């Protein structure tokens, strides 16, 4: 039986270890982590791979999105 844990490298999840799902892990699988806070939305993609040390998720892309600032709707009062 193989080790079912996977370690994250890079990005906001760096160092996190979690158990893989019950399905057979597939190298190249992408997971998306979205970090929401007071600033821009940060989306980080991690790609699953197998190394000599076991399963790893490595950062494959990171994007930043500015929050939308739409004009407030008028309440009809002047």
KOLSESE-256729 format. One record per residue: residue number from 1; x, y, z of N, C-alpha, C, O, CB in turn. Coordinates in Angstrom, 3 decimals. Glycine has a CB too. Example, Ala and Ser with C-alpha at 12.3 -4.5 7.8 and 13.67 -1.06 7.14 Angstrom:
% residues 2
+-----+----------+----------+----------+----------+----------+----------+----------+----------+----------+----------+----------+----------+----------+----------+----------+
|   n |      n.X |      n.Y |      n.Z |     ca.X |     ca.Y |     ca.Z |      c.X |      c.Y |      c.Z |      o.X |      o.Y |      o.Z |     cb.X |     cb.Y |     cb.Z |
+-----+----------+----------+----------+----------+----------+----------+----------+----------+----------+----------+----------+----------+----------+----------+----------+
|   1 |   13.190 |   -5.690 |    7.800 |   12.300 |   -4.500 |    7.800 |   13.200 |   -3.300 |    7.800 |   14.236 |   -3.319 |    8.465 |   11.308 |   -4.473 |    9.046 |
|   2 |   12.850 |   -2.250 |    7.080 |   13.670 |   -1.060 |    7.140 |   12.900 |    0.030 |    7.870 |   13.409 |    1.138 |    8.039 |   14.084 |   -0.598 |    5.725 |
+-----+----------+----------+----------+----------+----------+----------+----------+----------+----------+----------+----------+----------+----------+----------+----------+
//
This chain:
% residues 78
+-----+----------+----------+----------+----------+----------+----------+----------+----------+----------+----------+----------+----------+----------+----------+----------+
|   n |      n.X |      n.Y |      n.Z |     ca.X |     ca.Y |     ca.Z |      c.X |      c.Y |      c.Z |      o.X |      o.Y |      o.Z |     cb.X |     cb.Y |     cb.Z |
+-----+----------+----------+----------+----------+----------+----------+----------+----------+----------+----------+----------+----------+----------+----------+----------+
|   1 |    0.859 |   -1.189 |    0.000 |    0.000 |    0.000 |    0.000 |    0.900 |    1.245 |    0.000 |    1.889 |    1.306 |    0.730 |   -0.974 |    0.002 |    1.246 |
|   2 |    0.549 |    2.215 |   -0.812 |    1.338 |    3.442 |   -0.903 |    0.854 |    4.470 |    0.110 |   -0.279 |    4.404 |    0.586 |    1.269 |    4.022 |   -2.320 |
|   3 |    1.726 |    5.419 |    0.431 |    1.376 |    6.504 |    1.330 |    0.308 |    7.362 |    0.657 |    0.460 |    7.739 |   -0.505 |    2.630 |    7.354 |    1.704 |
|   4 |   -0.761 |    7.670 |    1.369 |   -1.887 |    8.430 |    0.810 |   -1.789 |    9.921 |    1.103 |   -2.745 |   10.657 |    0.858 |   -3.195 |    7.896 |    1.356 |
|   5 |   -0.647 |   10.384 |    1.626 |   -0.531 |   11.812 |    1.910 |    0.150 |   12.532 |    0.758 |    0.928 |   11.948 |    0.004 |    0.245 |   12.044 |    3.213 |
|   6 |   -0.168 |   13.826 |    0.643 |    0.408 |   14.665 |   -0.400 |    0.841 |   15.973 |    0.248 |    0.133 |   16.515 |    1.096 |   -0.611 |   14.916 |   -1.571 |
|   7 |    2.007 |   16.481 |   -0.153 |    2.545 |   17.742 |    0.386 |    2.446 |   18.830 |   -0.672 |    2.668 |   18.581 |   -1.857 |    4.023 |   17.569 |    0.852 |
|   8 |    2.107 |   20.054 |   -0.227 |    2.028 |   21.215 |   -1.115 |    3.345 |   21.982 |   -1.065 |    3.933 |   22.162 |    0.002 |    0.840 |   22.139 |   -0.719 |
|   9 |    3.803 |   22.434 |   -2.239 |    5.023 |   23.220 |   -2.353 |    4.716 |   24.520 |   -3.073 |    4.206 |   24.517 |   -4.193 |    6.126 |   22.431 |   -3.095 |
|  10 |    5.036 |   25.647 |   -2.412 |    4.827 |   26.973 |   -2.990 |    3.446 |   27.519 |   -2.683 |    2.547 |   26.795 |   -2.255 |    5.034 |   26.928 |   -4.484 |
|  11 |    3.302 |   28.816 |   -2.913 |    2.018 |   29.469 |   -2.736 |    1.528 |   29.466 |   -1.304 |    2.286 |   29.157 |   -0.385 |    1.008 |   28.821 |   -3.598 |
|  12 |    0.256 |   29.810 |   -1.108 |   -0.292 |   29.943 |    0.237 |   -0.427 |   28.621 |    0.990 |   -0.554 |   28.629 |    2.214 |   -1.625 |   30.599 |    0.161 |
|  13 |   -0.403 |   27.498 |    0.297 |   -0.540 |   26.196 |    0.961 |    0.802 |   25.527 |    1.224 |    0.844 |   24.366 |    1.632 |   -1.403 |   25.279 |    0.125 |
|  14 |    1.902 |   26.245 |    0.994 |    3.233 |   25.675 |    1.143 |    3.402 |   24.983 |    2.496 |    3.139 |   25.572 |    3.545 |    4.287 |   26.761 |    0.978 |
|  15 |    3.840 |   23.738 |    2.457 |    4.079 |   22.970 |    3.669 |    2.892 |   22.167 |    4.164 |    3.051 |   21.290 |    5.012 |    4.510 |   23.874 |    4.734 |
|  16 |    1.695 |   22.453 |    3.645 |    0.499 |   21.714 |    4.081 |    0.589 |   20.269 |    3.604 |    1.046 |   19.996 |    2.494 |   -0.801 |   22.386 |    3.541 |
|  17 |    0.149 |   19.353 |    4.452 |    0.077 |   17.940 |    4.102 |   -1.369 |   17.501 |    4.300 |   -1.983 |   17.803 |    5.323 |    1.071 |   17.071 |    4.967 |
|  18 |   -1.906 |   16.788 |    3.313 |   -3.267 |   16.274 |    3.449 |   -3.345 |   14.896 |    2.829 |   -2.460 |   14.486 |    2.078 |   -4.292 |   17.225 |    2.792 |
|  19 |   -4.399 |   14.197 |    3.148 |   -4.621 |   12.858 |    2.601 |   -5.241 |   12.956 |    1.224 |   -6.080 |   13.821 |    0.971 |   -5.516 |   12.026 |    3.530 |
|  20 |   -4.830 |   12.075 |    0.339 |   -5.429 |   12.019 |   -1.000 |   -6.810 |   11.385 |   -0.903 |   -7.096 |   10.638 |    0.032 |   -4.525 |   11.219 |   -1.989 |
|  21 |   -7.648 |   11.683 |   -1.859 |   -8.992 |   11.100 |   -1.921 |   -8.882 |    9.588 |   -2.136 |   -7.808 |    9.073 |   -2.446 |   -9.834 |   11.758 |   -3.060 |
|  22 |  -10.001 |    8.889 |   -1.969 |  -10.011 |    7.437 |   -2.112 |   -9.715 |    6.977 |   -3.535 |   -9.248 |    5.857 |   -3.741 |  -11.341 |    6.894 |   -1.676 |
|  23 |   -9.989 |    7.845 |   -4.530 |   -9.724 |    7.471 |   -5.911 |   -8.216 |    7.354 |   -6.131 |   -7.419 |    7.900 |   -5.368 |  -10.343 |    8.503 |   -6.887 |
|  24 |   -7.847 |    6.641 |   -7.174 |   -6.433 |    6.516 |   -7.536 |   -5.911 |    7.892 |   -7.950 |   -6.492 |    8.522 |   -8.834 |   -6.234 |    5.469 |   -8.690 |
|  25 |   -4.811 |    8.381 |   -7.322 |   -4.267 |    9.680 |   -7.724 |   -3.786 |    9.655 |   -9.171 |   -3.205 |    8.666 |   -9.618 |   -3.117 |   10.087 |   -6.799 |
|  26 |   -4.027 |   10.738 |   -9.898 |   -3.640 |   10.831 |  -11.301 |   -2.627 |   11.967 |  -11.451 |   -2.968 |   13.132 |  -11.246 |   -4.889 |   11.064 |  -12.220 |
|  27 |   -1.365 |   11.627 |  -11.812 |   -0.384 |   12.696 |  -12.026 |   -0.910 |   13.708 |  -13.047 |   -1.510 |   13.332 |  -14.053 |    0.968 |   12.107 |  -12.501 |
|  28 |   -0.679 |   14.983 |  -12.778 |   -1.155 |   16.043 |  -13.661 |   -2.479 |   16.643 |  -13.223 |   -2.909 |   17.656 |  -13.775 |   -1.289 |   15.520 |  -15.051 |
|  29 |   -3.137 |   16.030 |  -12.233 |   -4.385 |   16.581 |  -11.706 |   -4.117 |   17.975 |  -11.149 |   -3.119 |   18.191 |  -10.462 |   -4.989 |   15.654 |  -10.607 |
|  30 |   -4.998 |   18.909 |  -11.441 |   -4.860 |   20.290 |  -10.984 |   -5.896 |   20.561 |   -9.896 |   -7.068 |   20.214 |  -10.044 |   -5.024 |   21.293 |  -12.170 |
|  31 |   -5.454 |   21.185 |   -8.797 |   -6.395 |   21.679 |   -7.791 |   -6.257 |   23.193 |   -7.744 |   -5.181 |   23.743 |   -7.980 |   -6.131 |   21.035 |   -6.374 |
|  32 |   -7.362 |   23.853 |   -7.436 |   -7.396 |   25.309 |   -7.397 |   -7.650 |   25.758 |   -5.960 |   -8.560 |   25.259 |   -5.298 |   -8.488 |   25.870 |   -8.358 |
|  33 |   -6.846 |   26.696 |   -5.487 |   -7.036 |   27.295 |   -4.164 |   -7.309 |   28.779 |   -4.381 |   -6.530 |   29.465 |   -5.045 |   -5.775 |   27.066 |   -3.227 |
|  34 |   -8.415 |   29.279 |   -3.823 |   -8.763 |   30.692 |   -3.950 |   -8.698 |   31.312 |   -2.564 |   -9.350 |   30.850 |   -1.628 |  -10.182 |   30.882 |   -4.591 |
|  35 |   -7.893 |   32.373 |   -2.451 |   -7.725 |   33.086 |   -1.191 |   -8.465 |   34.411 |   -1.308 |   -8.123 |   35.256 |   -2.136 |   -6.209 |   33.306 |   -0.849 |
|  36 |   -9.487 |   34.584 |   -0.465 |  -10.264 |   35.825 |   -0.447 |   -9.931 |   36.570 |    0.837 |   -9.894 |   35.980 |    1.917 |  -11.806 |   35.542 |   -0.554 |
|  37 |   -9.696 |   37.838 |    0.715 |   -9.389 |   38.700 |    1.857 |   -9.722 |   40.124 |    1.468 |  -10.412 |   40.329 |    0.470 |   -7.891 |   38.572 |    2.295 |
|  38 |   -9.262 |   41.120 |    2.212 |   -9.589 |   42.511 |    1.928 |   -9.013 |   43.032 |    0.626 |   -9.489 |   44.043 |    0.109 |   -9.116 |   43.362 |    3.037 |
|  39 |   -8.008 |   42.374 |    0.085 |   -7.369 |   42.828 |   -1.151 |   -7.876 |   42.060 |   -2.351 |   -9.025 |   41.619 |   -2.374 |   -5.861 |   42.689 |   -1.053 |
|  40 |   -7.019 |   41.898 |   -3.352 |   -7.438 |   41.174 |   -4.555 |   -7.619 |   39.685 |   -4.280 |   -7.000 |   39.130 |   -3.372 |   -6.419 |   41.374 |   -5.674 |
|  41 |   -8.470 |   39.052 |   -5.069 |   -8.651 |   37.607 |   -4.994 |   -7.381 |   36.973 |   -5.570 |   -6.919 |   37.361 |   -6.643 |   -9.952 |   37.134 |   -5.776 |
|  42 |   -6.824 |   35.996 |   -4.850 |   -5.622 |   35.307 |   -5.318 |   -5.989 |   33.855 |   -5.597 |   -6.425 |   33.127 |   -4.705 |   -4.458 |   35.406 |   -4.268 |
|  43 |   -5.808 |   33.451 |   -6.837 |   -6.098 |   32.081 |   -7.255 |   -4.779 |   31.381 |   -7.551 |   -3.977 |   31.869 |   -8.347 |   -7.043 |   32.052 |   -8.504 |
|  44 |   -4.553 |   30.227 |   -6.905 |   -3.328 |   29.468 |   -7.096 |   -3.691 |   28.074 |   -7.583 |   -4.550 |   27.409 |   -7.003 |   -2.497 |   29.404 |   -5.786 |
|  45 |   -3.033 |   27.636 |   -8.648 |   -3.235 |   26.289 |   -9.183 |   -2.044 |   25.426 |   -8.793 |   -0.892 |   25.846 |   -8.904 |   -3.419 |   26.316 |  -10.733 |
|  46 |   -2.338 |   24.212 |   -8.334 |   -1.319 |   23.242 |   -7.958 |   -1.473 |   22.004 |   -8.822 |   -2.590 |   21.545 |   -9.062 |   -1.416 |   22.882 |   -6.454 |
|  47 |   -0.343 |   21.456 |   -9.296 |   -0.370 |   20.256 |  -10.126 |    0.203 |   19.079 |   -9.352 |    1.265 |   19.180 |   -8.738 |    0.416 |   20.477 |  -11.434 |
|  48 |   -0.515 |   17.960 |   -9.391 |   -0.127 |   16.749 |   -8.678 |    0.942 |   15.986 |   -9.452 |    0.844 |   15.814 |  -10.667 |   -1.348 |   15.854 |   -8.435 |
|  49 |    1.957 |   15.535 |   -8.734 |    2.998 |   14.725 |   -9.347 |    3.588 |   13.764 |   -8.333 |    3.461 |   13.972 |   -7.126 |    4.093 |   15.611 |   -9.939 |
|  50 |    4.231 |   12.713 |   -8.818 |    4.877 |   11.718 |   -7.960 |    6.384 |   11.913 |   -8.061 |    6.923 |   12.033 |   -9.162 |    4.468 |   10.255 |   -8.367 |
|  51 |    7.062 |   11.946 |   -6.931 |    8.518 |   12.062 |   -6.895 |    9.073 |   10.889 |   -6.100 |    8.324 |   10.026 |   -5.642 |    8.967 |   13.425 |   -6.271 |
|  52 |   10.378 |   10.866 |   -5.943 |   11.013 |    9.833 |   -5.114 |   10.574 |    9.929 |   -3.657 |   10.683 |    8.958 |   -2.909 |   12.534 |    9.945 |   -5.202 |
|  53 |   10.074 |   11.107 |   -3.251 |    9.655 |   11.329 |   -1.868 |    8.161 |   11.156 |   -1.668 |    7.676 |   11.296 |   -0.546 |   10.058 |   12.705 |   -1.427 |
|  54 |    7.427 |   10.858 |   -2.712 |    5.979 |   10.664 |   -2.609 |    5.216 |   11.658 |   -3.468 |    5.781 |   12.310 |   -4.346 |    5.531 |   10.787 |   -1.162 |
|  55 |    3.906 |   11.762 |   -3.193 |    3.034 |   12.663 |   -3.947 |    3.272 |   14.098 |   -3.531 |    3.484 |   14.385 |   -2.353 |    1.560 |   12.292 |   -3.746 |
|  56 |    3.237 |   15.016 |   -4.519 |    3.418 |   16.442 |   -4.267 |    2.473 |   17.248 |   -5.140 |    2.200 |   16.888 |   -6.285 |    4.875 |   16.863 |   -4.522 |
|  57 |    1.974 |   18.353 |   -4.576 |    1.288 |   19.379 |   -5.361 |    2.261 |   20.549 |   -5.469 |    2.678 |   21.101 |   -4.451 |   -0.099 |   19.819 |   -4.698 |
|  58 |    2.623 |   20.926 |   -6.677 |    3.527 |   22.053 |   -6.925 |    2.740 |   23.177 |   -7.593 |    1.866 |   22.923 |   -8.422 |    4.741 |   21.621 |   -7.814 |
|  59 |    3.054 |   24.423 |   -7.227 |    2.389 |   25.578 |   -7.844 |    2.623 |   25.541 |   -9.341 |    3.758 |   25.387 |   -9.793 |    2.906 |   26.918 |   -7.241 |
|  60 |    1.550 |   25.682 |  -10.116 |    1.683 |   25.748 |  -11.569 |    1.287 |   27.122 |  -12.106 |    1.698 |   27.488 |  -13.207 |    0.830 |   24.666 |  -12.225 |
|  61 |    0.489 |   27.897 |  -11.343 |    0.099 |   29.247 |  -11.772 |   -0.539 |   29.983 |  -10.600 |   -1.153 |   29.376 |   -9.723 |   -0.883 |   29.191 |  -12.983 |
|  62 |   -0.378 |   31.313 |  -10.606 |   -1.027 |   32.175 |   -9.615 |   -1.555 |   33.405 |  -10.336 |   -0.854 |   34.007 |  -11.149 |   -0.038 |   32.577 |   -8.462 |
|  63 |   -2.800 |   33.775 |  -10.031 |   -3.377 |   34.980 |  -10.620 |   -3.973 |   35.842 |   -9.514 |   -4.415 |   35.334 |   -8.484 |   -4.456 |   34.622 |  -11.681 |
|  64 |   -3.979 |   37.147 |   -9.742 |   -4.562 |   38.120 |   -8.811 |   -5.673 |   38.845 |   -9.556 |   -5.485 |   39.286 |  -10.690 |   -3.476 |   39.137 |   -8.263 |
|  65 |   -6.828 |   38.966 |   -8.918 |   -7.956 |   39.693 |   -9.512 |   -8.376 |   40.797 |   -8.569 |   -8.602 |   40.563 |   -7.381 |   -9.152 |   38.743 |   -9.811 |
|  66 |   -8.479 |   42.005 |   -9.102 |   -8.956 |   43.129 |   -8.303 |  -10.446 |   42.957 |   -8.041 |  -11.186 |   42.534 |   -8.929 |   -8.673 |   44.483 |   -9.015 |
|  67 |  -10.892 |   43.281 |   -6.830 |  -12.334 |   43.200 |   -6.568 |  -13.075 |   44.204 |   -7.433 |  -12.552 |   45.273 |   -7.744 |  -12.641 |   43.451 |   -5.074 |
|  68 |  -14.298 |   43.855 |   -7.820 |  -15.071 |   44.772 |   -8.661 |  -15.658 |   45.872 |   -7.789 |  -16.186 |   45.611 |   -6.707 |  -16.198 |   44.017 |   -9.428 |
|  69 |  -15.561 |   47.090 |   -8.268 |  -16.110 |   48.238 |   -7.554 |  -17.156 |   48.885 |   -8.455 |  -16.865 |   49.821 |   -9.199 |  -14.985 |   49.264 |   -7.154 |
|  70 |  -18.367 |   48.371 |   -8.371 |  -19.422 |   48.949 |   -9.202 |  -20.052 |   50.125 |   -8.453 |  -19.966 |   50.229 |   -7.229 |  -20.503 |   47.876 |   -9.569 |
|  71 |  -20.673 |   50.986 |   -9.212 |  -21.342 |   52.131 |   -8.620 |  -22.551 |   51.636 |   -7.841 |  -23.283 |   50.775 |   -8.331 |  -21.759 |   53.162 |   -9.704 |
|  72 |  -22.778 |   52.156 |   -6.643 |  -23.966 |   51.737 |   -5.893 |  -25.233 |   52.172 |   -6.615 |  -25.271 |   53.208 |   -7.279 |  -23.942 |   52.318 |   -4.467 |
|  73 |  -26.260 |   51.356 |   -6.468 |  -27.523 |   51.692 |   -7.100 |  -28.163 |   52.884 |   -6.395 |  -28.078 |   53.025 |   -5.175 |  -28.471 |   50.483 |   -7.087 |
|  74 |  -28.793 |   53.723 |   -7.176 |  -29.465 |   54.888 |   -6.616 |  -30.699 |   54.428 |   -5.837 |  -31.425 |   53.526 |   -6.254 |  -29.859 |   55.896 |   -7.737 |
|  75 |  -30.907 |   55.080 |   -4.696 |  -32.111 |   54.765 |   -3.917 |  -33.290 |   55.661 |   -4.301 |  -34.375 |   55.561 |   -3.727 |  -31.821 |   54.907 |   -2.421 |
|  76 |  -33.059 |   56.533 |   -5.276 |  -34.122 |   57.391 |   -5.751 |  -34.267 |   58.686 |   -4.958 |  -35.059 |   59.547 |   -5.342 |  -35.403 |   56.647 |   -5.719 |
|  77 |  -33.535 |   58.847 |   -3.879 |  -33.618 |   60.079 |   -3.075 |  -32.587 |   61.078 |   -3.548 |  -31.511 |   60.698 |   -4.009 |  -33.415 |   59.778 |   -1.573 |
|  78 |  -32.917 |   62.371 |   -3.434 |  -31.957 |   63.421 |   -3.821 |  -31.791 |   64.388 |   -2.707 |  -31.028 |   65.346 |   -2.830 |  -32.401 |   64.155 |   -5.083 |
+-----+----------+----------+----------+----------+----------+----------+----------+----------+----------+----------+----------+----------+----------+----------+----------+
//
